């Protein structure tokens, strides 16, 4: 099938915007090219679950009028198509479903602050992207929206919870996809889909006006991109506190886009394959890590084996405690949106079960878990007094078959019975939810620690395994030091470009 603007697939967002600024292409032409690719490629992927064709065309036409009225219009992403994850980020007059079937028709009255900043940057929204219910899983398979499919192998997971955005970027439907990361949810789909994904430091991004901290500040929103420079430029355009922000992050010295072009001084980089939350690591992920470490060493950095020593089991329990409490609060919030008490059939059975655990916990349980997690920040902070970066696998395994981490039929039946009788304490005592969560932690043992500590972390697509699946490598910097991550990411991208590698 011949699609409009054949060169579109080879362009990142800044390249598209540059063509618009030079009047070589129009925002409408870009929007139509993106919409054509969505029509052609999305049916096999289910990456975009709410197309916004009319909105995209209206936004593009408005940008063309603005360019005519002001030839010096310098929005960095003028006319660039992007998708918005169907969670947290509200687009005025469009539902934000959070992957939940009850929220499909409840429209947001206003833009969230982050979406308003995307508009000011010149982006054009072509659709809302797929996400699991309330972003609770590292795979994108909600009952309400259906599974997202990996463009490298449609039988495999896209990761989650920003799996739809990761797949849409990998498939070159858009060069930029919004995401949110509470336990790895930008970095996980970046790894699974072979794109670049950075989670900013806690407090770097606006969360208002509807939300304060999300998951005690674990969640940070940003984007998944083809290129490093798009991620940097979008962070330049959107970062910074908003009115009433609970946490503010130290501001950067210079634009992040400038950092991408600066080769870093030789860095001291620690490398580990030791999982923080799980046990085993697939050989492909170790091979990807070793490959990245060798490349970094060849670029002049000092690379050695070392890792922060944390109590992974205690941290996993504490993290689950916080998430269970937040899940219960999400269910209560859902009830407020519906104007009645929430019921079991309002959410998926696993969500309801996790919410029951949250209801059975005490305020003291929640506070103790928060203290345990905060102490991990002290440990990792001291570790970064010795090392500029920590290098780990992003994930413990390549993308798995869709459905592999879902509860079994027996587990679902048991969860349903326990949920129907509201037996949160029984669920905790039986350890059933622990078994289900352990399967999840086994896939993502490296990412959640840095949501807890608040440090910036990224997944870089440097490696594909023998079956053609992408395997990301995670890099973590000191709190507030996105600059070093962008310097290193830019250096790696120049040394081993990945943008030309596409799944079709």
Secondary structure, DSSP 8 states (H G I E B T S, - for coil): ---S-GGGGG--HHHHHHHHHTTSS-HHHHHHHHHHHHHHHHHHH--EEEE-HHHHHHHHHHHHHHHHH-TT---TTTT-EEEEESSS---TTSB--TT-GGGTT-B-SS--HHHHHHHHTT-EEEEEE---GGG-SSS-EETTTEE--BTTBTTB---SSSHHHHHHHHTTS-SEEEEEESSSTTHHHHHHHT-EEEE--TTSB--TTT-SSSTTTT-EEEEEESSHHHHHHHHHHHBS--TT-S------SS-HHHHHTS-----EEEE----SS-S---HHHHHHHHHHHHHHHHTT-EEEE------HHHHHHHHHHHHHHHHHHHHHHHHHHHTS---GGGS-HHHHHHHHHHHHS-HHHHHHHHHHHHHHHHHHHHHTTT-SEEEEES-SSS--BTTTTS--HHHHHHHHHHHHTT-HHHHHHHTHHHHHHHHHHHH-TTTTHHHHH---EEEEEEEE-TTS-EEEEEEEESTT-HHHHHHHHHHHHHHS--TT----
